[in-house]
Amino acid sequence: MIVFIASCLVALLQFSNAELGGILCRLPRNDGFECGSHRSNSAFYFDFAIGECLEFVFKGCGGNQNRFRTKEECLDGCQSLTKCGKGLPLMDFAGNIKRCEGDRVPCPGGYECIGHGMKSVCCRKADRICEMNVDPGSPCGVPATTHFYFDGVSNLCRPFAFTGCGGNENNFKTKGECMQFCASEVTCLKGDPQPDRFASNRIARCHLDSDCARNYTCVGRGPKKACCPSKESVCATPYDHRSTCSTGLSGSVYTFDINKGSCETIEGGGCLDQLNSFASLEQCSDYCIGSCPGGLGVYLSPFSSLPQLCNVEKKEGCPFGFECMKTTSFTAVCCKTEPICPNPESLVATQASGSARRCTPGLDEACPKGYLCQQASNLEHICCTSPLECPYGMRTLRENFNRPKVCSPGVEGSCPPDYLCLAGNGGVVGGMPKNVCCQPEKKCVVPYVDESRKRPQKCLPGDRRCPAGTYCLEAVDDQQIINSTVKHYLFLCCYEVDVFTCSDGQMPILNPASNKPEKCNPSDPKACPDEYVCDSMLDGSHSCCPNPAITARLCSEVILSPEGQAVECTSWDDNQTCQDFHQAKCRRATDQKYYCCKE
């Protein structure tokens, strides 16, 4: 037995601290499994690839130790792992991070103290990392990519084929990143370091970005840090075609166009000594467009072989399996991400491998019982539980991370004053349904009348008291008090009808597919086209209705035809008749007819 323990200890000592320490924070996210005795709950895990604490839904049982109750607990336990620019901080075999504090609590040889106060950690010195021999890693099923290592003999960064897994810390994604980390003096990738304000022949040193002037950022390590022009200022600087080249014209020069969000070639050659100029399309793309965060795979355009640009606000421009993510303040590219359910409270069905179960929408039995085939943020379709929503006609109160507000019936203050605590629909597979805070949204227009009592039938949303084909909706006149718990709301069993008339009698915009009023969000100022406003309908819904301020505007100067006749049109929104006339709109005149008028 003693021999066995000793051999294990010897084997243990053969591993480095980086391989053993911090193992908990480097474990992959594990959602656990449903077990009936414990309910699903929100938790946080540390994503080592991007150095962030992310929220997820823990199913109740199983899982691993990379799980924290709050984001603060997660950051306290794991964020120190990201303090070093390369590699992990020094740790013991139990994963405890070695703390330091300057000369008072120093680091061992080969390490330097990075950070402030007792939150500082011991990081391997840059020269030790840059002295490591090149290591291509070991094949692990992914295509090899070109990375860079620092060659201490020539003092240059050289390319090598990285196999995707393993290797050592002398491994950089770009040549610029390699030079910034390993160069003996700070090398700004573009432009010159900020001079010291007290001595212009010295460069300004810094610890944080706030130590630098505007449009500069603090780069480098330890005492070597200096202020270099920020990427935002470099890429936003217009290329000056009138400038004289100090180094002569170069045949192939590229510049980043901030208005187009892409790298453009300078016709007829250009100057490489300008701030926003690059010798190749790849250099420009790498610097100003960037790469996906956290080492995520980027989608390369089949036409340019460069990262595919996309619109992050509209979530457009990426193929299936890729998500539009911001890489700089002015660009976004398509990144390969794992599919996540569109609603944060939904649980995803997993396969034996632990990956999300993909599905084909519209197919019967595409997902297990209790799951729906839904589109994830990366456009793939996966099996998720239905979102936790209020009964029909009610609006669900959603809080941080778009999570529904769960409540306890009868507990005062569980919901805001204008909301009711009701049993929600969806969100769970088996088990007890959850209660959520709901607000009446749709009003009753045509109530169901009980034939025996000859009067409308009262109800409470979610109690299933209404006959088939009817819904429990708020009455138009809802001033009656039902009881001490549910105040100021009267609900009736009602037939579902679509209201086609705005509050002033005008017609709303109709959806061309359904031929029903187009719904809108009243809190969104751009929810409706010009000359329309998001107005409340009789049933409590909101649709795009003609703006009274526009429709009431009278014609000031009518447009005449070549024959001298006033050009008539049909209504204020007739955009066809008047389109051939400059700055003309169809407006009502004092004779109550509509004419093409000058605006």
LUMFIDO-902553 format. One record per residue (C-alpha): residue number from 1; x, y, z; residue in one letter. Coordinates in steps of 0.2 Angstrom, whole numbers, plus 5000, padded with zeros to 4 digits. Each point is the difference from the previous one (the first is absolute). Layout:
<atoms>
(NUM (X Y Z) "A")
...
</atoms>
This chain:
<atoms>
(1 (5000 5000 5000) "M")
(2 (5014 5012 5005) "I")
(3 (5009 4996 4983) "V")
(4 (4984 5004 4991) "F")
(5 (4997 5017 5008) "I")
(6 (5018 5004 4997) "A")
(7 (4999 4996 4982) "S")
(8 (4984 5010 4998) "C")
(9 (5009 5015 5009) "L")
(10 (5014 4999 4988) "V")
(11 (4989 5000 4985) "A")
(12 (4990 5015 5008) "L")
(13 (5016 5010 5001) "L")
(14 (5004 4997 4982) "Q")
(15 (4986 5011 4995) "F")
(16 (5002 5019 5000) "S")
(17 (4990 5012 5011) "N")
(18 (4991 5007 4984) "A")
(19 (4994 4982 4996) "E")
(20 (4993 4996 5017) "L")
(21 (4996 5017 5008) "G")
(22 (4983 5009 4997) "G")
(23 (4992 4984 4994) "I")
(24 (4983 5005 5007) "L")
(25 (4999 5016 4990) "C")
(26 (5005 4992 4984) "R")
(27 (4987 4986 5000) "L")
(28 (4987 5002 4986) "P")
(29 (4983 5006 5004) "R")
(30 (4989 4985 5006) "N")
(31 (4981 5003 5001) "D")
(32 (4997 4985 5010) "G")
(33 (4984 4990 4999) "F")
(34 (4982 5001 5006) "E")
(35 (4997 4989 5015) "C")
(36 (4983 5005 5006) "G")
(37 (5006 5004 5018) "S")
(38 (5009 5016 4996) "H")
(39 (4993 5014 4988) "R")
(40 (5010 5008 4987) "S")
(41 (5009 5016 5005) "N")
(42 (5011 5014 4993) "S")
(43 (5018 4998 5003) "A")
(44 (5017 5006 4993) "F")
(45 (5015 4992 4993) "Y")
(46 (5017 5006 4995) "F")
(47 (5004 4999 4981) "D")
(48 (5019 4999 5000) "F")
(49 (5001 5003 4981) "A")
(50 (4993 5017 5001) "I")
(51 (5004 5004 5019) "G")
(52 (4982 5004 5004) "E")
(53 (4987 4994 5013) "C")
(54 (4984 4995 4990) "L")
(55 (4983 4996 5006) "E")
(56 (4992 4983 4996) "F")
(57 (4985 4989 5006) "V")
(58 (5005 4986 5012) "F")
(59 (4988 4986 4999) "K")
(60 (5001 4995 5018) "G")
(61 (5011 4985 5002) "C")
(62 (5017 4994 4994) "G")
(63 (5011 5013 4991) "G")
(64 (5018 5004 5006) "N")
(65 (5008 5012 5012) "Q")
(66 (5002 5015 4987) "N")
(67 (4983 5006 5006) "R")
(68 (4997 5016 5011) "F")
(69 (4984 5007 5008) "R")
(70 (5004 5018 4994) "T")
(71 (5011 5009 4988) "K")
(72 (5010 5008 5014) "E")
(73 (5005 4983 5007) "E")
(74 (5005 4994 4983) "C")
(75 (5011 5015 4997) "L")
(76 (5008 4999 5018) "D")
(77 (5004 4982 4997) "G")
(78 (5006 4999 4982) "C")
(79 (5004 5017 4992) "Q")
(80 (5018 5000 5007) "S")
(81 (5003 4987 4986) "L")
(82 (4999 5013 4987) "T")
(83 (5012 5013 5008) "K")
(84 (5016 4993 4990) "C")
(85 (5001 5006 4982) "G")
(86 (5006 4982 4995) "K")
(87 (4997 4984 5010) "G")
(88 (4993 4997 5017) "L")
(89 (5006 5008 5017) "P")
(90 (5011 4990 5012) "L")
(91 (4990 4987 5010) "M")
(92 (5003 4986 5012) "D")
(93 (4994 4982 4996) "F")
(94 (4983 5004 5008) "A")
(95 (4997 5014 4988) "G")
(96 (5003 5014 5013) "N")
(97 (5007 5015 4991) "I")
(98 (5016 5007 5007) "K")
(99 (4997 5018 5006) "R")
(100 (5013 5014 5000) "C")
(101 (5003 5018 5005) "E")
(102 (5015 5008 4992) "G")
(103 (5016 4998 5011) "D")
(104 (4990 4996 5016) "R")
(105 (4993 4983 4993) "V")
(106 (5011 4996 4985) "P")
(107 (4998 4987 4986) "C")
(108 (5013 4986 4998) "P")
(109 (5013 5001 4986) "G")
(110 (4994 5001 4983) "G")
(111 (4983 5008 5005) "Y")
(112 (4995 5018 5002) "E")
(113 (4986 5008 5010) "C")
(114 (4986 5006 4989) "I")
(115 (4985 5010 5007) "G")
(116 (4997 5012 5015) "H")
(117 (5000 4996 5019) "G")
(118 (4996 4982 5006) "M")
(119 (4990 4997 4984) "K")
(120 (5017 4999 4991) "S")
(121 (5005 4983 4993) "V")
(122 (5017 4992 4995) "C")
(123 (5002 4999 4981) "C")
(124 (5013 4992 4990) "R")
(125 (5012 5014 4994) "K")
(126 (4999 5004 4982) "A")
(127 (5018 4996 4996) "D")
(128 (4997 4983 5007) "R")
(129 (4985 4997 4988) "I")
(130 (5009 5008 4985) "C")
(131 (5015 4989 5003) "E")
(132 (4990 4984 4998) "M")
(133 (5003 4989 4985) "N")
(134 (4986 5000 4987) "V")
(135 (4988 4986 5003) "D")
(136 (4987 4996 4986) "P")
(137 (4989 4990 5013) "G")
(138 (4991 4984 4996) "S")
(139 (4987 4996 4987) "P")
(140 (4982 5000 5008) "C")
(141 (4989 4999 4985) "G")
(142 (5000 5018 4995) "V")
(143 (5009 5008 4985) "P")
(144 (5017 5007 5003) "A")
(145 (5001 5019 5000) "T")
(146 (5014 5013 4998) "T")
(147 (5006 5007 5017) "H")
(148 (5016 5009 5005) "F")
(149 (5014 4997 5012) "Y")
(150 (5014 5011 5006) "F")
(151 (5017 4995 4994) "D")
(152 (5012 5007 5013) "G")
(153 (5015 4997 4989) "V")
(154 (4994 5011 4986) "S")
(155 (4989 5011 5012) "N")
(156 (4986 4997 4987) "L")
(157 (4983 4993 5000) "C")
(158 (4999 4985 4988) "R")
(159 (4985 4990 4994) "P")
(160 (4997 4982 5003) "F")
(161 (4986 4987 4998) "A")
(162 (4990 4998 5016) "F")
(163 (4990 4984 5000) "T")
(164 (4987 5006 5012) "G")
(165 (5003 4992 5017) "C")
(166 (5014 5000 5012) "G")
(167 (5016 5009 4997) "G")
(168 (5008 5013 5012) "N")
(169 (4997 5019 5004) "E")
(170 (5012 5006 4986) "N")
(171 (4985 4999 4988) "N")
(172 (4991 5016 4993) "F")
(173 (4986 5002 4988) "K")
(174 (5008 5015 4991) "T")
(175 (5017 5007 4997) "K")
(176 (4995 5016 5008) "G")
(177 (4995 4992 5016) "E")
(178 (5016 4990 5001) "C")
(179 (5011 5016 4997) "M")
(180 (4990 5009 5013) "Q")
(181 (5002 4987 5013) "F")
(182 (5019 4995 4997) "C")
(183 (5008 5015 4993) "A")
(184 (5013 5007 5012) "S")
(185 (4992 5017 4998) "E")
(186 (4982 5005 4997) "V")
(187 (4996 4999 4982) "T")
(188 (4984 5009 4995) "C")
(189 (4992 4990 4986) "L")
(190 (4995 5017 4991) "K")
(191 (5007 5017 5004) "G")
(192 (5012 5005 5013) "D")
(193 (4999 4999 5019) "P")
(194 (4994 5015 5010) "Q")
(195 (5014 5011 5005) "P")
(196 (5003 5004 5019) "D")
(197 (4992 5017 5003) "R")
(198 (5015 5005 5011) "F")
(199 (5014 4994 4988) "A")
(200 (4995 4999 4982) "S")
(201 (5015 4989 4996) "N")
(202 (4993 4986 5011) "R")
(203 (4984 4990 4998) "I")
(204 (4986 5001 5013) "A")
(205 (4998 4985 5011) "R")
(206 (4984 4994 5006) "C")
(207 (4991 4987 5011) "H")
(208 (4982 5002 4994) "L")
(209 (4991 5008 4984) "D")
(210 (4995 5014 5011) "S")
(211 (5018 5005 5002) "D")
(212 (5001 5004 4981) "C")
(213 (4994 5014 4990) "A")
(214 (4984 4999 4990) "R")
(215 (5001 4989 4985) "N")
(216 (5014 4990 5008) "Y")
(217 (5000 4983 5009) "T")
(218 (5012 4992 5013) "C")
(219 (5009 4985 4992) "V")
(220 (5014 4989 5005) "G")
(221 (5005 4991 5017) "R")
(222 (5006 5006 5017) "G")
(223 (5012 5014 4999) "P")
(224 (5001 5000 4981) "K")
(225 (4982 5006 4998) "K")
(226 (4998 5015 4989) "A")
(227 (4986 5010 4992) "C")
(228 (4997 4996 4981) "C")
(229 (4987 5006 4988) "P")
(230 (4983 4991 5003) "S")
(231 (4993 4989 4987) "K")
(232 (4984 5011 4999) "E")
(233 (5010 5016 4997) "S")
(234 (5012 4991 4987) "V")
(235 (4985 4992 4990) "C")
(236 (4989 5016 5001) "A")
(237 (5014 5011 4993) "T")
(238 (4996 5004 4982) "P")
(239 (5013 4996 4987) "Y")
(240 (5008 5017 4993) "D")
(241 (5002 4998 4981) "H")
(242 (5008 5017 5000) "R")
(243 (5014 4996 5012) "S")
(244 (5018 4998 4993) "T")
(245 (5008 4983 5003) "C")
(246 (5016 5001 5010) "S")
(247 (5005 4982 4995) "T")
(248 (4993 5001 4982) "G")
(249 (4985 4992 4992) "L")
(250 (4996 4982 5003) "S")
(251 (4991 4990 4987) "G")
(252 (4988 4991 5012) "S")
(253 (4992 5010 5014) "V")
(254 (4984 4997 5010) "Y")
(255 (4990 5011 5012) "T")
(256 (4985 4997 5011) "F")
(257 (4985 5010 4995) "D")
(258 (4990 5002 5016) "I")
(259 (4984 5005 4990) "N")
(260 (5000 4984 4991) "K")
(261 (5007 4989 5014) "G")
(262 (5013 4992 4988) "S")
(263 (5018 5001 4993) "C")
(264 (5001 5009 4984) "E")
(265 (5015 5001 4988) "T")
(266 (5008 5016 4995) "I")
(267 (4999 5002 4981) "E")
(268 (5017 5004 4992) "G")
(269 (5010 4996 5015) "G")
(270 (5002 5010 5017) "G")
(271 (5010 5004 5015) "C")
(272 (5004 4987 5013) "L")
(273 (5006 5013 5013) "D")
(274 (4982 5006 5003) "Q")
(275 (4991 4994 5016) "L")
(276 (4986 4992 4991) "N")
(277 (5010 4991 4987) "S")
(278 (5005 4981 4998) "F")
(279 (5011 4990 4988) "A")
(280 (4987 4986 4998) "S")
(281 (4982 4997 5001) "L")
(282 (5003 4987 5013) "E")
(283 (5009 5013 5011) "Q")
(284 (4986 5012 4999) "C")
(285 (4987 4987 5003) "S")
(286 (5010 4993 5015) "D")
(287 (5002 5017 5008) "Y")
(288 (4984 5010 4997) "C")
(289 (4987 4986 4998) "I")
(290 (5008 4988 5012) "G")
(291 (4996 4982 5004) "S")
(292 (4986 4991 5010) "C")
(293 (5001 5002 5019) "P")
(294 (5006 4985 5011) "G")
(295 (5008 4990 4986) "G")
(296 (4983 4997 4991) "L")
(297 (5001 4995 4982) "G")
(298 (4997 5014 4987) "V")
(299 (4991 4997 4984) "Y")
(300 (5010 5006 4985) "L")
(301 (4991 5007 4985) "S")
(302 (5002 4988 4985) "P")
(303 (5002 5016 4989) "F")
(304 (5014 5009 5010) "S")
(305 (5007 4986 5012) "S")
(306 (4998 5013 5013) "L")
(307 (4989 5000 5016) "P")
(308 (4982 5002 4995) "Q")
(309 (4993 5017 5005) "L")
(310 (4982 5001 5007) "C")
(311 (4987 5011 5008) "N")
(312 (5000 4997 5019) "V")
(313 (4985 5011 5003) "E")
(314 (4989 4991 4987) "K")
(315 (5008 4983 5003) "K")
(316 (5003 4998 4981) "E")
(317 (5013 4994 4988) "G")
(318 (5006 4984 5008) "C")
(319 (4997 4982 4994) "P")
(320 (4993 4986 5011) "F")
(321 (5010 4996 5015) "G")
(322 (5008 5017 5001) "F")
(323 (4995 5015 5011) "E")
(324 (5004 5018 4996) "C")
(325 (5012 5007 5014) "M")
(326 (5008 5017 5002) "K")
(327 (5019 4999 4999) "T")
(328 (5004 5019 5000) "T")
(329 (4989 5015 5004) "S")
(330 (4996 5002 4982) "F")
(331 (5000 4982 4992) "T")
(332 (4992 4983 5003) "A")
(333 (5004 4983 4992) "V")
(334 (4992 4983 5000) "C")
(335 (5006 4988 5013) "C")
(336 (4997 4982 5003) "K")
(337 (4990 4998 5016) "T")
(338 (4991 4986 5009) "E")
(339 (4981 5002 4998) "P")
(340 (4991 5007 5015) "I")
(341 (4981 5000 5003) "C")
(342 (4992 5017 4995) "P")
(343 (4992 5002 5017) "N")
(344 (5012 5000 5015) "P")
(345 (4988 4990 5011) "E")
(346 (4998 4986 4987) "S")
(347 (5010 4983 5002) "L")
(348 (5008 4992 4986) "V")
(349 (4999 4982 4995) "A")
(350 (5017 4992 5000) "T")
(351 (5007 4985 4991) "Q")
(352 (5011 4986 5008) "A")
(353 (5016 5011 4995) "S")
(354 (4993 5014 5010) "G")
(355 (4997 5011 4985) "S")
(356 (4983 5008 4996) "A")
(357 (4988 4990 4990) "R")
(358 (4998 5007 4983) "R")
(359 (4983 4998 4991) "C")
(360 (4991 5004 4984) "T")
(361 (4985 5012 5002) "P")
(362 (4983 4994 4994) "G")
(363 (5004 4982 5002) "L")
(364 (4989 4989 5011) "D")
(365 (5009 4993 5016) "E")
(366 (5016 5011 4996) "A")
(367 (5002 5002 5018) "C")
(368 (4997 4990 5016) "P")
(369 (4983 5003 5009) "K")
(370 (4999 5017 5009) "G")
(371 (5013 5008 4988) "Y")
(372 (4997 5011 4985) "L")
(373 (5012 5002 4985) "C")
(374 (5005 5018 5001) "Q")
(375 (5013 5011 4991) "Q")
(376 (5016 5004 5010) "A")
(377 (5010 5016 4999) "S")
(378 (5012 4992 4988) "N")
(379 (4985 4996 4988) "L")
(380 (5001 4981 5004) "E")
(381 (4984 4991 5006) "H")
(382 (5001 4991 5017) "I")
(383 (4988 4992 5012) "C")
(384 (4995 5012 5014) "C")
(385 (4986 5000 5013) "T")
(386 (4987 5013 4995) "S")
(387 (5003 5017 5008) "P")
(388 (4991 5004 5017) "L")
(389 (4986 5012 4995) "E")
(390 (4984 5007 5007) "C")
(391 (4983 4994 4995) "P")
(392 (4993 5007 4983) "Y")
(393 (4997 5018 5000) "G")
(394 (5012 5004 5014) "M")
(395 (5018 5008 4999) "R")
(396 (5014 4991 5009) "T")
(397 (5011 5011 5011) "L")
(398 (5018 4996 4995) "R")
(399 (5015 5007 5010) "E")
(400 (5019 4998 4999) "N")
(401 (5006 4989 4986) "F")
(402 (4982 5000 4993) "N")
(403 (4995 4987 5014) "R")
(404 (4982 4999 5005) "P")
(405 (4996 5007 5017) "K")
(406 (4995 4985 5011) "V")
(407 (4988 5004 5014) "C")
(408 (4990 4992 5015) "S")
(409 (4981 5001 5000) "P")
(410 (4993 5010 5014) "G")
(411 (5017 5007 5006) "V")
(412 (4999 5019 5000) "E")
(413 (5013 5009 4990) "G")
(414 (5004 4984 4990) "S")
(415 (4995 5010 4984) "C")
(416 (5000 5018 4996) "P")
(417 (4983 5009 5004) "P")
(418 (4993 4998 4982) "D")
(419 (5004 4982 4998) "Y")
(420 (4992 4984 5006) "L")
(421 (5008 4984 5006) "C")
(422 (4993 4986 4988) "L")
(423 (5005 4982 4995) "A")
(424 (5011 5001 4985) "G")
(425 (5000 4989 4985) "N")
(426 (5016 4990 4994) "G")
(427 (5017 5002 5007) "G")
(428 (5000 4982 5008) "V")
(429 (5000 4982 4995) "V")
(430 (4989 4991 5013) "G")
(431 (5000 5006 5018) "G")
(432 (4991 5015 5007) "M")
(433 (4996 5015 4989) "P")
(434 (5007 5017 5005) "K")
(435 (4991 5016 5004) "N")
(436 (5005 5016 4991) "V")
(437 (4995 5018 5001) "C")
(438 (4988 5005 4986) "C")
(439 (4992 5016 4994) "Q")
(440 (4983 5000 4990) "P")
(441 (5005 5004 4982) "E")
(442 (4985 4995 4989) "K")
(443 (4982 5006 5004) "K")
(444 (4983 4992 4998) "C")
(445 (4990 5007 4985) "V")
(446 (4987 4986 4998) "V")
(447 (4996 4991 5016) "P")
(448 (4993 4982 5001) "Y")
(449 (4983 5001 5008) "V")
(450 (4994 4985 5011) "D")
(451 (4983 4995 4993) "E")
(452 (4993 4994 5016) "S")
(453 (5005 5016 5010) "R")
(454 (4998 5012 4985) "K")
(455 (5016 5009 5005) "R")
(456 (5019 5000 4996) "P")
(457 (5010 4987 5009) "Q")
(458 (5013 5006 5012) "K")
(459 (5017 4991 5001) "C")
(460 (5018 5002 5006) "L")
(461 (5014 4997 4987) "P")
(462 (5007 4982 5001) "G")
(463 (4985 4993 5010) "D")
(464 (4994 4991 4984) "R")
(465 (4982 5005 5004) "R")
(466 (4996 5006 4983) "C")
(467 (4991 4990 4986) "P")
(468 (5010 4993 4985) "A")
(469 (5003 5014 4988) "G")
(470 (5000 5014 5012) "T")
(471 (5014 5008 5011) "Y")
(472 (5001 5009 5017) "C")
(473 (5003 5018 4996) "L")
(474 (4999 5016 5009) "E")
(475 (4983 5009 4998) "A")
(476 (5000 5017 4991) "V")
(477 (4992 5008 5016) "D")
(478 (5011 4992 5013) "D")
(479 (4997 5011 5015) "Q")
(480 (4991 4986 5011) "Q")
(481 (5010 4993 5015) "I")
(482 (4999 4981 5000) "I")
(483 (5008 4996 5017) "N")
(484 (5014 5006 5011) "S")
(485 (5014 4991 4990) "T")
(486 (4995 5005 4982) "V")
(487 (4995 5018 5000) "K")
(488 (4994 5012 4986) "H")
(489 (4999 4986 4987) "Y")
(490 (4984 4992 4993) "L")
(491 (5003 4985 4989) "F")
(492 (4987 4992 4988) "L")
(493 (4999 4985 4989) "C")
(494 (5002 5008 4982) "C")
(495 (5000 4995 4982) "Y")
(496 (5016 5005 4991) "E")
(497 (4997 5013 4987) "V")
(498 (5012 5011 4990) "D")
(499 (4997 5019 5001) "V")
(500 (5002 5009 4983) "F")
(501 (4996 5017 5006) "T")
(502 (5012 5013 5008) "C")
(503 (4994 5011 5014) "S")
(504 (4996 5014 4988) "D")
(505 (4991 4989 4988) "G")
(506 (5015 4998 4988) "Q")
(507 (5006 4984 4993) "M")
(508 (5017 4993 5007) "P")
(509 (5013 4992 4990) "I")
(510 (4996 4982 4995) "L")
(511 (5012 4985 5000) "N")
(512 (5001 4995 4982) "P")
(513 (5002 4981 5005) "A")
(514 (4986 4999 5012) "S")
(515 (4989 5015 4995) "N")
(516 (4999 5005 5018) "K")
(517 (5005 5016 5009) "P")
(518 (5019 5001 5001) "E")
(519 (5005 5000 5019) "K")
(520 (5013 5012 5007) "C")
(521 (5009 5004 5016) "N")
(522 (4994 5017 5007) "P")
(523 (5017 5002 5009) "S")
(524 (5010 4999 4984) "D")
(525 (5000 5017 4991) "P")
(526 (5004 4992 4983) "K")
(527 (4987 4986 5001) "A")
(528 (4990 5008 4986) "C")
(529 (5004 5008 4984) "P")
(530 (5000 5019 4997) "D")
(531 (4983 5008 5002) "E")
(532 (4994 4986 5011) "Y")
(533 (4999 4998 5019) "V")
(534 (4999 4985 5011) "C")
(535 (4982 5002 5007) "D")
(536 (4990 4990 5012) "S")
(537 (4985 4991 4993) "M")
(538 (4983 4996 5008) "L")
(539 (5006 4983 5005) "D")
(540 (5016 5007 5009) "G")
(541 (5012 4994 4986) "S")
(542 (5011 5013 4991) "H")
(543 (5000 5002 4981) "S")
(544 (5008 5013 4988) "C")
(545 (4986 5013 4997) "C")
(546 (5001 5016 4990) "P")
(547 (5008 5015 5010) "N")
(548 (4986 5012 5003) "P")
(549 (5012 5015 4998) "A")
(550 (5004 4994 4982) "I")
(551 (4982 4996 4995) "T")
(552 (4994 5016 5006) "A")
(553 (5012 5010 4990) "R")
(554 (4992 5010 4987) "L")
(555 (5006 5003 4982) "C")
(556 (5009 5017 4999) "S")
(557 (5005 5000 4981) "E")
(558 (4992 4988 4988) "V")
(559 (5010 4993 4985) "I")
(560 (4993 5003 4983) "L")
(561 (5000 4988 4985) "S")
(562 (5007 5006 4983) "P")
(563 (4982 5004 4996) "E")
(564 (4999 5012 5015) "G")
(565 (4988 4988 5010) "Q")
(566 (5003 4996 5018) "A")
(567 (5007 4982 5002) "V")
(568 (4988 4990 5010) "E")
(569 (5005 4985 5011) "C")
(570 (4991 4988 5011) "T")
(571 (5005 5002 5018) "S")
(572 (5014 5007 5011) "W")
(573 (5010 4983 4998) "D")
(574 (4999 5000 4981) "D")
(575 (5018 4999 4996) "N")
(576 (4998 4995 4981) "Q")
(577 (4991 5014 4993) "T")
(578 (5011 5014 5005) "C")
(579 (5017 4991 4999) "Q")
(580 (5004 5008 4983) "D")
(581 (4999 5018 5007) "F")
(582 (5015 5007 5010) "H")
(583 (4997 5000 5019) "Q")
(584 (4982 4997 4998) "A")
(585 (4988 4991 5012) "K")
(586 (4981 4996 4999) "C")
(587 (4991 5012 5012) "R")
(588 (4982 5005 5004) "R")
(589 (4994 5017 4995) "A")
(590 (4987 5011 5007) "T")
(591 (4987 4992 4988) "D")
(592 (5003 4984 5009) "Q")
(593 (5008 4992 4984) "K")
(594 (5018 4994 4998) "Y")
(595 (5013 5008 4989) "Y")
(596 (5019 4998 4996) "C")
(597 (5007 5015 5010) "C")
(598 (5017 5008 5002) "K")
(599 (5008 4996 5017) "E")
</atoms>
